[in-house]
Amino acid sequence: MSTVKDDGTLQPPPAFEGRRWLFPSALVHALDPDAGRPGRRPRRTLRDWLVDFSLFLVAVVFGLAAADSMTPENTPPSLLVVDQWLGALACAAVWLRRRWPLGLALAMLPVGFVSNTAGGAGLVAFFTLAVHRPFRYVGWVGGISTALVPLFFWLRPEPTLPYVAAVAFTVLLSASVIGWGMLVRSKRQLMLSLRDRAQRAETEARLRAEQAQQLAREAIAREMHDVLAHRLTLLSVHAGALEFRPDAPRDEVARAAGVIRESAHEALQDLREIIGVLRASEPDEAGRPQPTLAALDALVAESREAGTKVTLLMRVTEPAAVPASVGRTAYRIAQEGLTNARKHAPGTEVTVSVTGAPGEGLTVCVRNPAPEGEVPPVPGSGQGLIGLTERATLAGGRLEHGPREDGGFEVRAWLPWG
């Protein structure tokens, strides 16, 4: 399982737990770079030692076989000694193949042309180059080596094979070794690509989860604003009435205090439900039902009790057939419109009209005239309308708002229905 580093990046799980020795050190380092020593080459694994020793033996065996085919009759003694010394040095250089694959392959071109016993080491160098370097290096080195093969057997004929057969066999053997090395490289690259795809898929899944979580939080924040803003506005209106009319009759004071207490209770209840959704992994199905279009009467009555003059015009064909999501959106639009009217145009009469029919859509309009006198600005204004516009858009409708010609304000929304 992946973990998160201190800098916030995703750290992949250990690629090789308890079986690192079965894989090449280059592959282990590519899949798990943090496991090696920083700034130093990866340490050889047990598999690397076995492969290197096996290839060293292959180079030695090829060198000994070539040395047996060379006799003083067909090779000068001085050249025979030089050939064997070069072959021995080439076999020893096989242990450096992982550190300098390209350099070793280039060095084997002149050495292999001069020394017959260095042929095995040259094949190992070509194989290593094909495994550790891209094809462009293999193509150049392999092409030069192939071009030198006919010249080599023309200068130093093979006593046991005809000229054409010796050239064809050597070229075929070199091509097979290089092809084998390219196959090994392609398998390693495939493993690395699968590892990268798995890491990308895990990262994308984490980002999708974070995005879904962010969207859920934004939805809950909008819901909190729609619910609590209405409740807190009622509290503010009644508290202001008690503040500016301390000599009000006892019945009015008791009624205002009751509305304040009830609104505070409702606000706390809504806040508990929203916090419960944030804490729980799934929404609480046992909570209070979401408001629908039928709850508009209660919303208007609540606003009237707070002292707001509200006129409700309901001209909806088959109100019971309105979808729950459309009715809930219409309720939130009316609730936000009433809240804004109490904050920005106190004392004015607000008109809430809802019209529509199946197939035509549902139109919600909340409008109020210009307030009398100067109204102090309210901090943070406009956020609720932004949330309403997004809510209506997500529901497939549209929302428009702005001042009217008479100085008032209007919020108009259309929602799809049927």
C-alpha positions in Angstrom: 0.0 0.0 0.0 1.3 3.5 -0.9 2.2 6.0 1.8 2.5 9.7 1.8 5.9 11.4 2.3 6.5 14.5 4.4 6.3 16.7 1.4 2.8 15.4 0.5 3.9 13.3 -2.5 2.8 9.7 -2.9 5.4 7.1 -2.1 4.9 3.7 -3.8 5.1 0.6 -1.7 8.4 -1.4 -1.7 8.6 -3.2 -5.0 10.6 -6.2 -3.8 10.0 -7.5 -0.2 12.1 -10.5 0.6 12.9 -11.4 -3.0 15.2 -8.6 -4.1 18.0 -11.0 -5.0 15.9 -12.6 -7.8 16.0 -9.4 -9.9 18.7 -7.4 -11.6 20.1 -4.5 -9.6 19.2 -2.0 -12.5 15.6 -3.1 -12.4 15.4 -3.0 -8.6 16.9 0.6 -8.7 14.4 1.7 -11.4 11.4 0.4 -9.6 12.5 1.3 -6.1 15.1 4.1 -6.3 14.8 4.9 -2.5 16.1 1.5 -1.6 19.6 2.1 -2.9 22.4 4.3 -1.6 22.0 8.0 -2.7 24.6 9.1 -5.2 26.1 5.7 -5.7 25.5 2.9 -8.2 23.1 0.2 -7.1 24.7 -2.8 -5.4 24.7 -6.1 -7.4 22.2 -8.7 -6.3 22.8 -12.4 -6.1 21.3 -12.8 -9.5 23.7 -10.2 -10.9 26.7 -12.2 -9.5 25.4 -15.4 -11.0 24.8 -13.9 -14.4 28.1 -12.1 -14.5 30.0 -15.2 -13.5 28.1 -17.2 -16.1 28.9 -14.7 -18.9 32.5 -14.7 -17.8 32.6 -18.4 -18.2 31.0 -18.1 -21.6 33.7 -15.7 -22.7 36.4 -17.9 -21.3 35.0 -21.0 -23.0 34.8 -19.2 -26.4 38.3 -17.9 -25.9 39.7 -21.4 -25.1 37.9 -22.9 -28.1 39.3 -20.1 -30.4 42.8 -20.7 -28.9 42.7 -24.4 -29.7 41.9 -23.7 -33.3 44.9 -21.5 -33.6 48.1 -23.4 -34.3 51.7 -22.2 -35.1 51.2 -23.5 -38.6 48.5 -20.9 -39.5 49.4 -18.2 -37.0 52.8 -16.6 -36.2 53.9 -17.3 -32.6 54.2 -13.6 -31.7 50.6 -12.9 -32.9 49.4 -16.0 -31.1 50.8 -14.6 -27.8 49.3 -11.2 -28.4 46.0 -12.8 -29.3 45.8 -14.8 -26.1 46.8 -11.9 -23.9 44.2 -9.7 -25.5 41.6 -12.4 -25.1 42.5 -12.8 -21.4 42.2 -9.0 -20.8 38.8 -9.0 -22.7 37.5 -11.8 -20.5 38.5 -9.9 -17.4 36.9 -6.7 -18.7 33.5 -8.6 -18.8 33.2 -7.8 -15.0 33.0 -4.1 -16.0 30.2 -4.6 -18.4 27.5 -3.1 -16.1 29.5 0.0 -15.4 30.5 0.9 -18.9 28.4 -1.1 -21.4 28.9 1.3 -24.4 32.6 1.8 -23.7 33.2 -1.9 -23.4 31.4 -2.6 -26.7 33.4 0.1 -28.5 36.6 -1.3 -27.1 35.7 -4.8 -28.2 35.5 -3.6 -31.9 39.3 -3.2 -32.4 40.2 -5.9 -29.9 37.9 -8.4 -31.5 39.3 -7.6 -34.9 42.9 -8.2 -33.7 42.3 -11.1 -31.3 40.4 -14.2 -32.2 40.2 -15.4 -28.5 38.3 -12.2 -27.6 35.3 -13.2 -29.7 33.3 -14.5 -26.7 34.0 -11.3 -24.7 32.8 -9.3 -27.7 29.5 -11.2 -27.8 29.0 -10.6 -24.1 29.7 -6.9 -24.6 27.2 -6.7 -27.5 24.6 -8.4 -25.3 25.2 -6.0 -22.4 24.9 -3.0 -24.7 21.6 -4.2 -26.1 20.2 -4.7 -22.5 21.4 -1.4 -21.0 21.4 1.1 -23.9 18.8 2.3 -26.6 18.7 0.8 -30.0 20.6 3.6 -31.7 23.8 2.7 -29.9 23.2 -1.0 -30.6 22.6 -0.2 -34.3 25.8 1.7 -34.8 28.1 -0.7 -32.9 26.4 -3.8 -34.4 26.6 -2.3 -37.9 30.3 -1.6 -37.5 31.0 -5.1 -36.1 29.0 -6.7 -39.0 31.0 -4.7 -41.6 34.3 -5.9 -40.1 33.4 -9.6 -40.1 34.1 -10.2 -43.8 37.4 -8.3 -43.6 38.4 -10.3 -40.5 37.9 -13.7 -42.1 39.6 -12.5 -45.3 42.7 -11.6 -43.3 42.5 -14.6 -40.9 40.6 -17.5 -42.7 38.9 -20.1 -40.5 40.6 -23.5 -41.2 37.6 -25.6 -40.5 34.9 -23.6 -42.3 34.6 -22.1 -45.8 34.8 -18.3 -46.0 31.1 -17.7 -46.7 30.0 -20.1 -44.0 32.3 -18.6 -41.4 31.0 -15.0 -42.2 27.3 -16.1 -42.2 27.7 -18.1 -38.9 29.4 -15.2 -37.1 26.9 -12.6 -38.3 24.0 -14.8 -37.4 25.5 -15.5 -33.9 26.0 -11.8 -33.3 22.5 -10.9 -34.4 21.1 -13.6 -32.2 23.0 -12.3 -29.2 21.9 -8.7 -29.8 18.3 -9.8 -30.4 18.4 -11.7 -27.1 19.7 -8.6 -25.3 17.0 -6.4 -26.9 14.3 -8.9 -25.8 15.6 -8.7 -22.2 15.5 -4.9 -22.4 12.0 -4.8 -23.7 10.8 -7.1 -20.9 12.3 -4.7 -18.3 10.8 -1.7 -20.0 7.4 -3.4 -20.0 7.7 -4.1 -16.3 8.6 -0.5 -15.6 5.7 0.8 -17.8 3.3 -1.4 -15.9 4.7 -0.1 -12.6 4.2 3.5 -13.8 0.7 2.8 -15.0 -0.2 1.3 -11.6 1.2 4.3 -9.8 -0.6 6.7 -12.1 -3.8 4.8 -11.6 -3.4 5.0 -7.9 -2.6 8.7 -8.0 -5.6 9.4 -10.2 -7.9 7.4 -7.9 -6.6 9.4 -4.9 -7.1 12.7 -6.8 -10.7 11.6 -7.8 -11.4 10.7 -4.2 -10.1 14.1 -3.1 -12.1 15.9 -5.7 -15.3 14.0 -4.7 -14.6 14.9 -1.1 -14.1 18.6 -2.0 -17.4 18.6 -4.0 -19.2 17.0 -1.1 -17.8 19.7 1.2 -18.8 22.5 -1.1 -22.3 21.0 -1.3 -22.6 20.8 2.4 -21.3 24.4 2.7 -24.0 25.6 0.3 -26.6 23.7 2.3 -25.3 25.2 5.5 -25.5 28.7 4.1 -29.0 28.1 2.7 -30.3 26.7 6.0 -28.5 28.7 8.7 -28.7 32.1 6.9 -32.5 31.9 7.0 -32.6 30.9 10.7 -30.0 33.5 11.8 -31.8 36.3 9.9 -35.0 35.5 11.8 -32.9 35.7 15.1 -31.5 39.0 14.0 -34.8 40.5 13.1 -36.5 39.6 16.4 -33.5 40.5 18.5 -33.4 43.9 16.8 -37.1 44.4 17.5 -36.6 43.6 21.2 -33.6 46.0 21.3 -35.4 49.0 19.7 -38.7 48.4 21.5 -37.9 47.6 25.1 -41.3 49.0 26.1 -43.2 46.6 23.9 -46.2 44.8 25.3 -45.5 41.6 27.2 -47.3 39.4 24.7 -45.1 40.7 21.8 -42.0 40.3 23.8 -43.0 36.7 24.7 -43.9 36.0 21.1 -40.5 37.4 19.8 -38.6 35.4 22.5 -40.5 32.3 21.4 -39.6 32.8 17.8 -35.9 33.4 18.8 -35.9 30.2 20.9 -37.5 28.2 18.1 -35.2 29.6 15.4 -32.2 28.9 17.5 -33.3 25.4 18.2 -33.9 24.8 14.5 -30.5 26.3 13.6 -28.8 24.0 16.1 -30.7 21.0 14.8 -29.7 21.8 11.2 -26.1 22.4 12.2 -26.0 19.0 14.0 -27.3 17.2 10.9 -24.7 18.9 8.7 -21.8 18.2 11.1 -23.1 14.6 11.3 -22.8 14.3 7.5 -19.3 15.6 7.7 -18.3 13.1 10.4 -20.0 10.0 9.1 -18.9 8.1 6.0 -22.5 8.1 4.7 -25.4 10.6 5.2 -27.7 9.9 8.0 -30.9 8.4 6.5 -32.7 8.8 9.8 -32.5 12.7 9.7 -35.3 15.0 9.0 -36.6 14.9 5.4 -35.4 17.5 3.0 -37.7 20.4 2.2 -39.9 20.2 -0.9 -42.3 22.5 -2.8 -45.0 21.7 -0.2 -42.9 23.3 2.5 -43.1 26.8 0.9 -46.3 27.5 3.0 -44.4 26.9 6.2 -41.5 29.0 5.0 -43.7 31.9 4.2 -45.6 31.6 7.5 -42.3 31.6 9.4 -41.2 34.8 7.6 -44.5 36.5 8.3 -44.1 35.7 12.0 -40.7 37.4 11.8 -42.4 40.6 10.7 -41.8 40.3 6.9 -44.7 41.0 4.6 -44.8 38.1 2.2 -47.2 37.4 -0.6 -47.2 33.8 -2.0 -48.6 33.2 -5.5 -48.7 29.5 -6.2 -49.8 28.7 -9.7 -48.5 25.2 -10.2 -50.4 22.5 -12.1 -50.2 19.2 -10.1 -47.9 20.4 -7.3 -47.7 16.9 -5.9 -46.1 15.7 -9.1 -43.1 18.0 -8.9 -39.9 16.0 -8.5 -38.3 16.1 -5.1 -35.0 17.5 -6.4 -36.8 20.3 -8.3 -39.0 21.1 -5.3 -36.0 21.2 -3.0 -34.2 23.6 -5.3 -37.2 25.8 -5.6 -37.5 25.9 -1.9 -33.9 26.9 -1.4 -34.3 29.7 -4.0 -37.3 31.1 -2.2 -35.6 30.8 1.1 -32.5 32.6 0.0 -34.6 35.3 -1.7 -36.6 35.9 1.5 -33.3 36.0 3.5 -31.8 38.6 1.1 -34.9 40.7 1.2 -34.9 40.9 5.0 -31.2 41.8 5.0 -31.1 44.3 2.2 -34.7 45.7 2.0 -36.2 45.4 5.5 -39.8 46.5 5.9 -40.7 45.9 2.2 -43.3 43.5 0.9 -41.8 40.5 -0.8 -43.6 38.6 -3.5 -42.9 34.9 -4.0 -44.5 33.4 -7.2 -44.2 29.8 -8.3 -45.7 28.8 -11.7 -45.3 25.9 -13.9 -46.6 22.6 -15.3 -45.3 19.3 -16.4 -43.3 19.7 -19.6 -43.1 23.5 -19.2 -40.8 23.7 -16.2 -41.1 25.4 -12.9 -40.5 29.2 -12.6 -39.6 30.7 -9.2 -39.6 34.4 -8.8 -38.8 36.4 -5.6 -39.0 40.2 -5.9 -39.2 43.2 -3.6 -39.4 46.9 -4.1 -36.8 49.4 -3.1 -36.3 49.9 0.6 -37.3 53.1 2.3 -34.3 55.0 3.6 -30.7 54.1 3.7 -29.8 50.4 4.4 -26.3 49.7 5.7 -24.3 47.3 3.6 -24.1 43.7 4.8 -20.6 42.0 4.7 -20.2 39.0 2.5 -23.2 39.8 0.3 -23.6 37.9 -3.0 -22.3 34.5 -1.9 -25.8 33.0 -1.5 -26.8 34.1 -5.0 -23.6 32.5 -6.4 -24.5 29.2 -4.7 -28.1 29.5 -6.0 -26.9 30.0 -9.6 -24.7 26.9 -9.3 -27.5 24.9 -7.7 -29.9 25.8 -10.5 -27.3 25.0 -13.2 -26.6 21.6 -11.7 -30.3 20.9 -11.7 -30.4 21.7 -15.4 -32.0 25.1 -15.1 -30.9 28.7 -15.0 -31.1 31.6 -12.5 -31.0 35.4 -13.1 -30.9 38.1 -10.5 -30.5 41.8 -10.5 -32.1 45.2 -9.8 -35.5 46.2 -11.3 -36.4 49.5 -13.0 -38.3 50.7 -9.8 -35.2 50.2 -7.7 -36.2 46.9 -6.3 -34.6 43.5 -6.7 -35.7 40.3 -8.4 -34.4 36.7 -8.4 -35.9 34.6 -11.1 -35.1 30.9 -11.8 -36.4 28.3 -14.2 -36.1 24.6 -13.4 -36.8 21.7 -15.8 -39.9 19.6 -15.0 -40.7 16.6 -17.1 
